[in-house]
Amino acid sequence: MEIRDFFDSAYSTPERYWWRQPNIYSLSPEDHAGSLMTQFILRHARHHGPGRALDVGSGEGADAIRLARLGWEVDAVELSGNGVRKIQKFAREAEVQLRIERGDLLTHPFRHGRYDMVICNGVLHYIQDKETACRRLQELTRPGGINAISLWSDYTPVPDCHRVVPTFPDRERGTVYQAYATWSKPLLYFERMRVEQGHHDMPGHLHSFIKMIAQNVYRPPEPRKSS
Ligand SMILES: C[S@@+](CC[C@H](N)C(=O)[O-])C[C@H]1O[C@@H](n2cnc3c(N)ncnc32)[C@H](O)[C@@H]1O
């Protein structure tokens, strides 16, 4: 099955597929105790904004809507047409303005300049060519801006229930980590064997993740250890 068809189907019902917990649009970091990434994004957005943000693979727009509620100017780009329609609906209900486009991270023209924050949350394990994907995220980031990235690591195998589409988890210090070798990393953690609670349409299963906030500030790469 194609990834776009998979998510078109996942987003075909009116209720949320992701983020069904209460307070999803809360701007208070304490309301997101299950996600260090969300806490970091909110704290950063409060202290360094309002600025311009791009949420790529934005799903149903939860990250994008939170940032817009903080006064940020937010663009959302999503592969699934049903996803785009749900972002439009949820943004309307949350009374925020977003610029929403349907597109693929690898080929979208991205015509609206560079951003202070680029979020790519849960997307890169659907993309095999991670070098190009990361380069595009980086080219879209202003000096000093941040990329907020979450993807599956190969610390645990892809659960059988997810094997309906091709997926490409990365090594914890693999292609994605290496692509950001010269960026500083205010947050990097490897979340292992986390019980999936974000969606409810599959039997119970686990994922392992790479979670990284990388900042477009030069940091010399660490010397390779000699063997
Ligand atoms: C796991 S969901 C995460 C959604 C959202 N970022 C969130 O955290 O709630 C992954 C999303 O990435 C989108 N996606 C997958 N491959 C993509 C690509 N190449 N370009 C843009 N979006 C993509 C899917 O359609 C899906 O909505």
The ligand as an SDF file (V2000), in Angstrom:
LIG
                    3D

 27 29  0  0  0  0  0  0  0  0999 V2000
    2.9560    9.4990   12.1840 C   0  0  0  0  0  0  0  0  0  0  0  0
    2.0980   10.7530   11.3080 S   0  0  0  0  0  0  0  0  0  0  0  0
    2.5130   12.1680   12.2860 C   0  0  0  0  0  0  0  0  0  0  0  0
    1.5850   13.3340   12.0880 C   0  0  0  0  0  0  0  0  0  0  0  0
    1.9440   14.5840   12.8650 C   0  0  0  0  0  0  0  0  0  0  0  0
    3.2690   15.0770   12.5470 N   0  0  0  0  0  0  0  0  0  0  0  0
    1.8190   14.3740   14.3440 C   0  0  0  0  0  0  0  0  0  0  0  0
    2.8430   14.2950   15.0360 O   0  0  0  0  0  0  0  0  0  0  0  0
    0.6800   14.2750   14.8320 O   0  0  0  0  0  0  0  0  0  0  0  0
    3.1230   10.9330    9.8730 C   0  0  0  0  0  0  0  0  0  0  0  0
    2.5700   11.9090    8.8590 C   0  0  0  0  0  0  0  0  0  0  0  0
    3.5670   12.1560    7.8670 O   0  0  0  0  0  0  0  0  0  0  0  0
    2.9470   12.2270    6.6140 C   0  0  0  0  0  0  0  0  0  0  0  0
    3.9720   11.9040    5.6020 N   0  0  0  0  0  0  0  0  0  0  0  0
    4.5460   10.7010    5.3560 C   0  0  0  0  0  0  0  0  0  0  0  0
    5.4630   10.8120    4.3910 N   0  0  0  0  0  0  0  0  0  0  0  0
    5.4860   12.1140    4.0300 C   0  0  0  0  0  0  0  0  0  0  0  0
    6.2260   12.8630    3.0670 C   0  0  0  0  0  0  0  0  0  0  0  0
    7.1380   12.2740    2.2650 N   0  0  0  0  0  0  0  0  0  0  0  0
    6.0010   14.1780    2.9460 N   0  0  0  0  0  0  0  0  0  0  0  0
    5.0620   14.8060    3.7320 C   0  0  0  0  0  0  0  0  0  0  0  0
    4.3300   14.1550    4.6560 N   0  0  0  0  0  0  0  0  0  0  0  0
    4.5380   12.8190    4.7950 C   0  0  0  0  0  0  0  0  0  0  0  0
    1.8090   11.2230    6.6800 C   0  0  0  0  0  0  0  0  0  0  0  0
    0.7990   11.4610    5.7280 O   0  0  0  0  0  0  0  0  0  0  0  0
    1.3430   11.4140    8.1190 C   0  0  0  0  0  0  0  0  0  0  0  0
    0.3220   12.3630    8.2310 O   0  0  0  0  0  0  0  0  0  0  0  0
  1  2  1  0
  2  3  1  0
  2 10  1  0
  3  4  1  0
  4  5  1  0
  5  6  1  0
  5  7  1  0
  7  8  2  0
  7  9  1  0
 10 11  1  0
 11 12  1  0
 11 26  1  0
 12 13  1  0
 13 14  1  0
 13 24  1  0
 14 15  1  0
 14 23  1  0
 15 16  2  0
 16 17  1  0
 17 18  1  0
 17 23  2  0
 18 19  1  0
 18 20  2  0
 20 21  1  0
 21 22  2  0
 22 23  1  0
 24 25  1  0
 24 26  1  0
 26 27  1  0
M  CHG  2   2   1   9  -1
M  END
$$$$
